[in-house]
Amino acid sequence: MAGGFGKRLRPLTDNKPKPLIRVSGVPILLWQLNWLRKHGVDEVVICAGYLKERIVKYVGNGDRFGVKAEYAMEESPLGTGGALKNAQNLLESEERFVMLNGDILTNLDPQDLCNRVAKGAEAAIAVVPLPSPYGIIDIDNDDTISGFREKPRLEGHWINAGIYCLSSDILEDLPEKGNIETTTFPTLAKKGAIKAVRYRDVFWRSIDSHKDIEEAARELKPELDIVAKKYHITRRKNDS
């Protein structure tokens, strides 16, 4: 999913689509293509909208990233469900496929999701522990502070990681316009046809703000360095 405006990342997204925003010099989309390739994915469909020509110019046919890239273009915002519906002719021959938002950096294994779909679910959603937006203070019963935890993950509270494996059967149930999360998924949930796959010890971050770029660059630095070296990326002074 690479069609959003990325309004919260302005001015970076004034002339660049969000998936091409650089984290330590590495475009988010490049990280995703490299990550997918590592897990055996060699064909991708990019649902592009805002500044789509920039994405096509960067990815091309996908050869330099080791994948075959095709495109489903939207002329006006369709939402995640509508964008996927717009790509139906490119996906309907597949038994199942992975769908992900274009602003996610992660190292989780998407095959675990597709294993759930192979066992009969129509859809599987990756979920990760809710990251606290604040530091946590641990307090004993006598009000003695015993420690500090900087933005820990809150076990027992799970959030949608924006990565799904879907059966191709779902394509017929998608809206022409609208988000899959608020249209198709609730219907599947009522039927008991959608599963969650919990990922605990993985890196996951959604790039929604300038602060997210800075924190991801710090937290993922060794891995980003490897990708930058692999694709001969020259860092610029303003790269996070």
Secondary structure, DSSP 8 states (H G I E B T S, - for coil): -B----GGGTTTTSSS-GGG-EETTEEHHHHHHHHHHHTT--EEEEEE-TTHHHHHHHHTTSGGGTSEEEEEE-SS--HHHHHHHHTHHHHTTSSEEEEE-TTEEE---THHHHHHHHTT-SEEEEEEEEE-SS-EEEE-TTS-EEEEESS-EEEEEEEEEEEEEEEGGGGGG--SSS-TTTTHHHHHHHHT-EEEEE--SS-EEE--SHHHHHHHHHHTHHHHHHHHHHTT----TT--
